[in-house]
Amino acid sequence: MALSRGPEVVEATTFSAARRHAVELLPTIDSLCRRHGVAPGALREVYVSAGPGSFTGLRLGITVARTLAWSAGAAVVGVPTLDVIAQNALEGPDPPPDLVVLLDAKRRRVYAAAFGLRGDVYRRLTEPAEWDVEKLAATLPASCAAIGEGIPYHQAAVDRAGFRVLPPEGSRARAEVVHRLAYARARAGEVDDSAAIVPVYVRRPEAEEVWERRQGGAAAKPGGGPAPVS
């Protein structure tokens, strides 16, 4: 969570523990604004990491962003979570030219996207998709590095794929990076419709699939994912 004035982040903070966003999100927004003398109606832009990720976390984040934008008359800008995490690879001594971000999707699969280093930013080369790690590896350069919280959940497959694994400290989506990417989008006029922005789920929530099976329908099966483009 972060508060900024223009291009500068004035304060960034994290939740006290994992999975505390449902309890701490609104109080954290309130305390940040109070500490820096920002009235709720003074907000002009709201930035949000749009997914993929936890279904509950995404729904909460997008709902709060939409509500803040509506109540303050602010613009809302969403950025894909994989894009945010990819930028963490810039902080190492030797940023890899080819990168893949891996998030755990359960069911022995990952949410992933491929990136290429273009100047001082990682540009996404593929859309976020659900993958089997080893099938994904077959589509990527042999020199590709990997980053993301999904790596420990799929360590054996990642090892077989031969990815250069970046330090785990870079696996978290940081509010400061959400701000940097979204601020650039906003300056380019790329804002979202606050009434229409939705999470990037990639896969339907499991509850929907269970409901469909109980109704006698065939739930959509996850695919192999699209091949990267150069």
C-alpha positions as CSV (number, residue, x, y, z in Angstrom):
1,M,0.0,0.0,0.0
2,A,1.4,3.4,-0.9
3,L,0.4,7.1,-1.0
4,S,2.0,9.4,-3.6
5,R,2.0,13.0,-4.7
6,G,2.6,13.0,-8.4
7,P,5.6,10.8,-9.4
8,E,6.9,10.6,-5.8
9,V,5.8,7.9,-3.3
10,V,5.5,9.7,0.1
11,E,5.0,6.5,2.1
12,A,4.7,2.8,1.4
13,T,3.6,0.2,4.0
14,T,2.8,-3.5,4.1
15,F,0.3,-5.5,6.0
16,S,1.3,-7.0,9.4
17,A,1.1,-10.6,8.0
18,A,0.1,-12.6,5.0
19,R,-3.6,-12.7,4.2
20,R,-4.4,-9.7,6.4
21,H,-5.6,-7.5,3.5
22,A,-9.3,-8.1,4.2
23,V,-8.8,-6.8,7.8
24,E,-6.2,-4.1,7.2
25,L,-6.8,-2.6,3.8
26,L,-9.3,0.1,4.6
27,P,-7.7,1.1,8.0
28,T,-4.3,1.3,6.2
29,I,-5.7,3.6,3.5
30,D,-7.3,5.8,6.2
31,S,-4.1,6.0,8.3
32,L,-1.9,6.8,5.3
33,C,-4.2,9.6,4.3
34,R,-4.4,11.0,7.9
35,R,-0.7,11.0,8.4
36,H,-0.1,13.0,5.3
37,G,-3.1,15.3,5.6
38,V,-4.9,14.0,2.5
39,A,-8.7,14.2,2.6
40,P,-10.5,11.3,0.9
41,G,-12.0,13.6,-1.7
42,A,-8.6,14.9,-2.6
43,L,-7.6,11.6,-4.3
44,R,-7.2,12.0,-8.0
45,E,-5.9,8.7,-9.2
46,V,-6.2,5.2,-7.7
47,Y,-3.8,2.5,-8.8
48,V,-4.4,-1.2,-8.3
49,S,-2.5,-4.5,-9.0
50,A,-5.2,-6.3,-11.1
51,G,-4.0,-9.9,-11.0
52,P,-3.7,-12.8,-11.5
53,G,-3.5,-13.9,-7.9
54,S,-5.7,-14.8,-5.0
55,F,-9.3,-14.7,-6.0
56,T,-10.3,-13.1,-2.7
57,G,-7.5,-10.6,-2.7
58,L,-8.2,-9.6,-6.2
59,R,-11.9,-9.1,-5.6
60,L,-11.2,-7.0,-2.5
61,G,-8.5,-4.9,-4.2
62,I,-10.5,-4.1,-7.3
63,T,-13.7,-3.4,-5.3
64,V,-11.9,-0.9,-3.0
65,A,-10.2,0.7,-6.0
66,R,-13.6,1.1,-7.8
67,T,-15.2,2.5,-4.6
68,L,-12.5,5.0,-4.0
69,A,-12.5,6.1,-7.6
70,W,-16.3,6.5,-7.5
71,S,-16.5,8.3,-4.2
72,A,-13.6,10.7,-4.9
73,G,-14.2,11.2,-8.6
74,A,-10.8,9.8,-9.3
75,A,-9.4,7.9,-12.2
76,V,-8.5,4.3,-11.7
77,V,-5.6,2.5,-13.4
78,G,-4.9,-1.2,-13.1
79,V,-1.7,-3.0,-13.9
80,P,-1.1,-6.7,-14.3
81,T,0.5,-8.2,-11.2
82,L,3.0,-10.2,-13.3
83,D,4.2,-6.9,-14.8
84,V,4.8,-5.5,-11.3
85,I,6.8,-8.5,-10.1
86,A,8.9,-8.6,-13.3
87,Q,10.3,-5.1,-12.5
88,N,11.9,-6.5,-9.3
89,A,14.5,-8.3,-11.5
90,L,16.0,-4.9,-12.4
91,E,17.4,-4.6,-8.9
92,G,20.0,-7.4,-9.2
93,P,23.5,-6.8,-10.4
94,D,22.9,-8.5,-13.7
95,P,19.2,-8.2,-14.9
96,P,18.5,-11.1,-17.3
97,P,17.4,-10.2,-20.9
98,D,14.7,-12.9,-20.8
99,L,12.4,-13.4,-17.8
100,V,9.4,-15.4,-16.8
101,V,7.2,-14.6,-13.8
102,L,5.7,-17.6,-12.0
103,L,2.8,-17.5,-9.5
104,D,1.3,-20.7,-8.0
105,A,-2.1,-21.6,-9.6
106,K,-2.4,-24.8,-7.6
107,R,-3.4,-28.1,-9.5
108,R,0.3,-28.4,-10.3
109,R,0.2,-25.4,-12.6
110,V,1.4,-21.8,-12.6
111,Y,0.1,-18.4,-13.8
112,A,2.9,-17.0,-15.9
113,A,4.0,-14.4,-18.5
114,A,7.2,-13.9,-20.4
115,F,9.1,-10.6,-20.4
116,G,12.0,-9.1,-22.3
117,L,14.3,-6.4,-20.9
118,R,13.8,-3.2,-23.0
119,G,16.0,-0.4,-21.8
120,D,15.2,0.1,-18.1
121,V,11.9,-1.8,-18.0
122,Y,10.7,-5.3,-18.5
123,R,8.1,-5.4,-21.3
124,R,5.5,-8.2,-21.3
125,L,5.8,-10.5,-24.4
126,T,2.9,-12.8,-23.6
127,E,-0.5,-12.4,-21.9
128,P,-0.8,-13.9,-18.4
129,A,-1.9,-17.5,-18.8
130,E,-2.1,-20.8,-16.9
131,W,0.7,-23.2,-17.6
132,D,2.3,-26.5,-16.8
133,V,5.9,-25.4,-16.0
134,E,7.7,-27.9,-18.2
135,K,5.5,-27.1,-21.2
136,L,6.1,-23.4,-20.6
137,A,9.9,-23.9,-20.5
138,A,9.8,-25.5,-23.9
139,T,8.6,-22.2,-25.4
140,L,11.2,-20.0,-23.7
141,P,14.9,-19.2,-24.4
142,A,17.3,-21.6,-22.6
143,S,18.8,-18.6,-20.9
144,C,15.5,-17.5,-19.4
145,A,15.5,-16.5,-15.7
146,A,12.5,-17.0,-13.4
147,I,11.1,-15.0,-10.5
148,G,7.9,-15.2,-8.4
149,E,6.3,-16.8,-5.4
150,G,5.3,-19.9,-7.4
151,I,8.8,-21.2,-7.7
152,P,9.0,-23.0,-4.4
153,Y,5.7,-24.7,-5.0
154,H,7.0,-26.1,-8.3
155,Q,10.7,-26.4,-7.5
156,A,11.3,-29.8,-9.1
157,A,9.7,-28.7,-12.4
158,V,11.6,-25.4,-12.3
159,D,14.8,-27.3,-11.8
160,R,14.1,-29.6,-14.7
161,A,13.3,-26.6,-16.8
162,G,16.8,-25.2,-16.2
163,F,15.6,-21.7,-15.3
164,R,18.0,-19.3,-13.6
165,V,16.1,-18.6,-10.4
166,L,16.3,-15.1,-9.1
167,P,16.4,-14.3,-5.3
168,P,13.0,-14.9,-3.5
169,E,13.1,-11.3,-2.1
170,G,11.9,-10.2,-5.6
171,S,8.8,-12.4,-5.6
172,R,6.4,-9.9,-4.0
173,A,4.4,-7.3,-5.9
174,R,5.4,-4.0,-4.3
175,A,3.2,-0.9,-4.1
176,E,6.0,1.4,-5.2
177,V,6.2,-0.5,-8.5
178,V,2.4,-0.5,-9.0
179,H,2.7,3.3,-8.6
180,R,5.5,3.6,-11.1
181,L,3.8,1.5,-13.8
182,A,0.4,2.9,-13.3
183,Y,1.6,6.5,-13.1
184,A,3.2,6.1,-16.5
185,R,0.0,4.6,-17.9
186,A,-2.0,7.5,-16.5
187,R,0.3,10.1,-18.0
188,A,-0.1,8.4,-21.4
189,G,-3.9,8.7,-21.0
190,E,-4.3,4.9,-20.4
191,V,-6.9,4.9,-17.6
192,D,-9.5,2.3,-16.9
193,D,-13.3,2.6,-16.7
194,S,-13.9,2.5,-12.9
195,A,-17.3,0.9,-13.4
196,A,-15.9,-1.8,-15.7
197,I,-12.4,-2.7,-14.4
198,V,-12.3,-6.4,-13.3
199,P,-9.6,-8.7,-11.9
200,V,-7.3,-10.6,-14.3
201,Y,-8.3,-14.0,-13.0
202,V,-6.9,-16.1,-16.0
203,R,-8.9,-19.1,-14.6
204,R,-12.4,-19.0,-13.3
205,P,-12.8,-19.2,-9.5
206,E,-13.0,-22.7,-8.3
207,A,-16.4,-22.1,-6.7
208,E,-17.9,-21.4,-10.2
209,E,-16.4,-24.6,-11.6
210,V,-17.8,-26.6,-8.7
211,W,-21.2,-25.1,-9.1
212,E,-21.2,-25.8,-12.9
213,R,-20.2,-29.5,-12.3
214,R,-23.0,-29.8,-9.8
215,Q,-25.4,-28.5,-12.4
216,G,-24.3,-31.1,-14.8
217,G,-22.1,-28.9,-17.0
218,A,-18.5,-29.5,-18.0
219,A,-16.2,-27.0,-16.3
220,A,-13.7,-25.4,-18.6
221,K,-10.4,-27.2,-18.6
222,P,-7.2,-25.2,-18.2
223,G,-5.2,-25.0,-21.4
224,G,-1.6,-25.2,-22.2
225,G,-1.2,-21.4,-22.6
226,P,-0.2,-19.4,-25.6
227,A,3.3,-19.4,-27.0
228,P,5.5,-16.4,-26.3
229,V,6.1,-13.9,-29.1
230,S,9.2,-11.9,-29.8
